[in-house]
Every structure is written in structure tokens, then in C-alpha cells.
Amino acid sequence: MEHDIHIIQNLLNERELSMVTMVLSQLSFRDGSGTASDAARAVKNNLQVPKSEDHLKQQIDGIVLQALSSNSYVQNNLLPYKVLPCLISKYEAGMYYGKHVDSPLMADPMVGIVRTDLAMTLFLTDASDYEGGELCLELKEGERQIKLNRGSAIIYPASVLHRVNTINSGQRIAIITWMQCLIADIEKRQLVAQLKTIQAQLEALDPKSTEALSLLQVYSNLMKMWVEL
């Protein structure tokens, strides 16, 4: 089974990035350790937009949610059900986030309780704008270091151990969020995504294809069996 890791290039387009940048200019950053839980609090050294500024940050939440909702790859392969409001983090020289694992459940007054199947880091600064600051995922085959350009995102299992390396120079700004999927099990989620892709390809070749219709029936029945609402 492949790891449930997804690189989404240009999740935000230039217009959306401009809007996010405009809102960011109105926001302030404070010590980010207050939003960490359990052992993560002791290894977190960054800045975040405080909850007191949520009324402004909601504009960014809307932009990110719309981008996820309109991205066919995300919708077809990840099946997001609930997405939490964003955290916006900033790392300046000397800052880092040590090895940690995200909380399995998170709560928001509007969204409710969310099982954190997947985490997303959406980069707001280009990789060339800072040294260090890689997102490091500890996988079975070894460590994977991620550094993407402005507007691109990585979505990965919130259950993996991960860290953000120390910033040596420059600054790193990113949007973080978590999502609960309609299907929690990775293998089942991959299977229905593959089925739907093949079904759509067959239907495109022949809209009256009986094979495409049969696959759609299998896909629909598996979704009914496995989806958790």
C-alpha cells in the first residue's frame, strides 16, 4: 500500500494567494505554543495568528475551503468530510517545531468534533525564501523532507511523527489544517478512488457502456458500506 501522502501543486492560484496576502497583512502573530497539546507543547517554538483574530482569519478559511472543495483530485481521492478552520504559522530564524504527533480528535464550535485522518500544510512562502524549515515526515521507508513553493500543499496522515526543522534564515509562513475523511481506512479510500477513476474513463469512451454502469454500481455500494457520517 502506498503511503497516504499527496502533493497538491498550486492548490491556491495567484488571485487566491493575493487575497490571502492582503488578509495576512492585517493579522498579528503571537507565541504558538498555546495551541499545542500534550508533549507537543514542549517542542513547539513558532508564532501563530491568535484566536482573537478569527474574525479576520475567516476570510482565509473560506478561500482554503473553497480551493479544497473545487479541487477534483482532493475530492475524488481524499473524500474530505469535515475540514477544520486553519492555523496560520510563522517561523523566523531559530524557530522550529520538534518531533510530535497531532491530536487524534480536535473540536471547533462550528465544525464540531473532527477525527484527524489527514493533516495539510499549505505553504505561503517560496522554498527559496528561507533556509531550513523543512517539514519532515517519519515514514516506514525513512524520513521524507518536504519544502514546497507558495500556494502548494502537502496532505498526509496526521498519525505520522513529524517535525519542522529549525529556520536558519528568512521566514516560513504556512497554513495548517486537518480533515476527517468520509472513509477512514486508507486502503478502502484508495480502492474506491481507483474504481471511480476507471469507471469515469470507461464512461468517457462510451456513455452507454454496461461495464461503466456495473462499476458505478460497485462503487456506490462500497461507498454505502464504508462511508462514516
C-alpha positions as CSV (number, residue, x, y, z in Angstrom):
1,M,0.0,0.0,0.0
2,E,1.3,3.4,-0.9
3,H,1.6,6.0,1.9
4,D,-1.4,8.4,2.1
5,I,0.7,11.3,1.1
6,H,-0.4,13.8,-1.5
7,I,1.4,16.8,-3.1
8,I,-1.1,19.3,-4.4
9,Q,0.7,21.8,-6.7
10,N,-0.9,25.2,-6.9
11,L,-3.8,24.5,-4.6
12,L,-4.2,28.3,-4.4
13,N,-4.0,30.3,-7.6
14,E,-2.4,33.7,-7.9
15,R,-5.7,35.5,-7.3
16,E,-6.4,33.5,-4.2
17,L,-2.8,34.0,-2.9
18,S,-3.2,37.7,-3.4
19,M,-6.3,37.7,-1.3
20,V,-4.6,35.7,1.4
21,T,-1.6,38.0,1.4
22,M,-3.9,41.0,1.8
23,V,-5.7,39.5,4.8
24,L,-2.3,38.4,6.3
25,S,-1.1,42.0,6.3
26,Q,-3.9,42.8,8.8
27,L,-3.1,39.9,11.1
28,S,-0.7,39.7,14.0
29,F,1.3,36.7,15.3
30,R,1.9,35.5,18.8
31,D,3.6,32.6,20.6
32,G,2.2,29.4,19.0
33,S,2.8,27.0,21.9
34,G,-0.6,27.7,23.4
35,T,-2.4,25.7,20.6
36,A,-0.2,22.6,21.0
37,S,-1.4,19.7,23.1
38,D,0.3,17.2,25.4
39,A,4.0,16.6,24.7
40,A,3.9,18.8,21.5
41,R,3.7,22.0,23.6
42,A,7.3,21.4,24.9
43,V,8.8,21.2,21.5
44,K,6.9,23.9,19.7
45,N,8.7,27.2,19.0
46,N,6.9,29.3,16.4
47,L,4.4,32.1,16.0
48,Q,0.7,31.8,15.1
49,V,-2.3,34.1,14.5
50,P,-4.2,34.1,17.8
51,K,-7.9,33.1,18.1
52,S,-8.7,36.7,19.0
53,E,-8.3,37.5,15.3
54,D,-10.5,34.7,14.0
55,H,-13.0,37.3,12.6
56,L,-10.3,38.3,10.1
57,K,-8.9,34.9,9.5
58,Q,-12.3,33.5,8.5
59,Q,-11.7,35.1,5.1
60,I,-8.6,32.9,4.7
61,D,-10.6,29.9,6.0
62,G,-13.1,30.4,3.2
63,I,-10.5,30.7,0.5
64,V,-8.8,27.5,1.6
65,L,-12.1,25.6,2.0
66,Q,-13.2,26.7,-1.5
67,A,-9.9,25.6,-3.0
68,L,-10.2,22.2,-1.4
69,S,-13.9,21.8,-2.4
70,S,-13.1,22.7,-6.1
71,N,-10.0,20.5,-6.4
72,S,-11.1,17.3,-8.1
73,Y,-8.0,15.3,-7.0
74,V,-8.7,16.1,-3.4
75,Q,-12.4,15.4,-3.6
76,N,-12.0,12.1,-5.5
77,N,-9.0,10.7,-3.7
78,L,-9.3,12.0,-0.2
79,L,-13.1,12.3,0.3
80,P,-12.9,15.1,2.8
81,Y,-16.0,15.2,5.1
82,K,-15.0,17.8,7.7
83,V,-12.2,20.4,7.5
84,L,-11.1,22.4,10.5
85,P,-10.5,26.2,10.4
86,C,-6.9,27.0,9.5
87,L,-4.0,27.7,11.8
88,I,-1.5,30.2,10.3
89,S,2.0,29.7,11.5
90,K,5.2,31.7,11.1
91,Y,8.7,30.6,11.7
92,E,11.6,33.1,11.9
93,A,15.3,32.4,12.3
94,G,16.0,30.0,15.1
95,M,12.4,28.7,15.4
96,Y,11.3,25.1,14.9
97,Y,8.7,22.5,15.8
98,G,10.2,19.3,17.3
99,K,9.0,15.8,16.6
100,H,5.4,15.3,17.5
101,V,2.1,13.6,16.6
102,D,-1.1,15.5,16.1
103,S,-4.1,15.0,18.3
104,P,-6.4,12.2,17.1
105,L,-9.5,14.3,17.8
106,M,-10.0,18.1,17.5
107,A,-13.0,20.3,18.2
108,D,-14.3,23.5,16.7
109,P,-17.6,25.3,17.7
110,M,-18.8,25.4,14.1
111,V,-17.4,22.2,12.7
112,G,-17.8,20.0,15.8
113,I,-15.5,17.1,16.7
114,V,-13.2,16.1,13.9
115,R,-11.3,12.8,13.7
116,T,-8.0,14.0,12.3
117,D,-7.4,11.5,9.5
118,L,-5.2,13.9,7.4
119,A,-3.2,17.0,8.1
120,M,-2.4,19.6,5.5
121,T,0.5,22.1,5.3
122,L,-0.1,24.8,2.6
123,F,3.0,26.9,2.0
124,L,2.7,30.7,1.8
125,T,6.4,31.4,1.2
126,D,8.5,30.0,-1.6
127,A,11.1,27.4,-0.7
128,S,13.9,29.8,-1.8
129,D,12.8,32.5,0.6
130,Y,14.2,30.7,3.7
131,E,16.9,28.1,4.7
132,G,15.9,25.1,6.8
133,G,12.3,24.8,7.8
134,E,11.6,21.5,6.0
135,L,8.6,19.5,7.0
136,C,10.0,16.1,8.0
137,L,7.7,13.0,8.0
138,E,8.9,9.8,9.6
139,L,7.8,7.0,7.3
140,K,8.5,3.3,7.4
141,E,10.9,3.6,4.5
142,G,12.7,6.5,6.1
143,E,12.4,10.2,6.6
144,R,10.9,12.4,3.9
145,Q,11.6,16.1,3.8
146,I,9.1,18.5,2.2
147,K,9.6,22.1,1.1
148,L,7.1,23.4,-1.5
149,N,6.6,26.7,-3.2
150,R,4.0,29.3,-2.4
151,G,0.4,28.1,-3.0
152,S,1.3,24.3,-3.0
153,A,0.3,21.9,-0.2
154,I,1.1,18.5,1.2
155,I,-1.6,16.4,2.7
156,Y,-0.5,13.5,4.9
157,P,-1.8,11.2,7.7
158,A,-2.0,13.1,10.9
159,S,-0.9,10.0,12.7
160,V,2.7,10.1,11.5
161,L,5.5,11.5,13.6
162,H,6.7,14.8,12.0
163,R,8.6,18.0,12.7
164,V,9.6,21.3,11.2
165,N,13.4,21.8,11.0
166,T,15.0,24.9,12.5
167,I,14.8,28.0,10.3
168,N,18.4,29.2,9.6
169,S,17.5,32.4,7.7
170,G,14.4,34.1,6.3
171,Q,10.9,33.2,7.4
172,R,8.4,30.4,6.7
173,I,4.7,31.1,6.7
174,A,2.2,28.3,6.2
175,I,-1.5,27.4,6.7
176,I,-2.2,24.2,8.7
177,T,-5.5,22.3,8.8
178,W,-6.9,18.9,9.4
179,M,-9.6,16.9,7.8
180,Q,-11.8,13.9,8.5
181,C,-12.5,11.7,5.5
182,L,-15.7,10.0,4.6
183,I,-13.8,6.8,4.7
184,A,-11.2,6.5,7.4
185,D,-9.3,3.4,6.1
186,I,-6.6,4.3,3.7
187,E,-6.8,1.1,1.6
188,K,-10.6,1.4,1.3
189,R,-10.3,5.0,0.3
190,Q,-7.7,4.2,-2.4
191,L,-9.8,1.4,-3.7
192,V,-13.0,3.5,-4.2
193,A,-10.9,6.3,-5.8
194,Q,-9.4,3.8,-8.3
195,L,-12.8,2.3,-9.1
196,K,-14.3,5.7,-9.7
197,T,-11.4,6.7,-12.0
198,I,-11.7,3.6,-14.1
199,Q,-15.5,4.0,-14.3
200,A,-15.2,7.6,-15.4
201,Q,-12.7,6.6,-18.1
202,L,-14.9,3.9,-19.5
203,E,-17.9,6.2,-19.4
204,A,-16.0,8.8,-21.3
205,L,-15.2,6.3,-24.0
206,D,-18.7,5.1,-24.3
207,P,-21.5,6.9,-22.3
208,K,-23.7,3.8,-22.7
209,S,-21.1,1.3,-21.5
210,T,-22.6,-1.5,-19.5
211,E,-19.2,-2.1,-17.9
212,A,-19.0,1.5,-16.7
213,L,-22.5,1.2,-15.2
214,S,-21.6,-2.0,-13.4
215,L,-18.5,-0.4,-12.0
216,L,-20.6,2.6,-10.9
217,Q,-22.9,0.2,-9.0
218,V,-19.9,-1.4,-7.3
219,Y,-18.5,2.0,-6.4
220,S,-21.9,3.1,-5.0
221,N,-22.4,0.0,-2.9
222,L,-18.8,0.2,-1.5
223,M,-19.4,3.9,-0.5
224,K,-22.6,2.9,1.3
225,M,-20.8,0.2,3.1
226,W,-17.7,2.2,4.1
227,V,-18.7,5.9,4.5
228,E,-18.9,7.1,8.1
229,L,-21.2,10.2,8.7
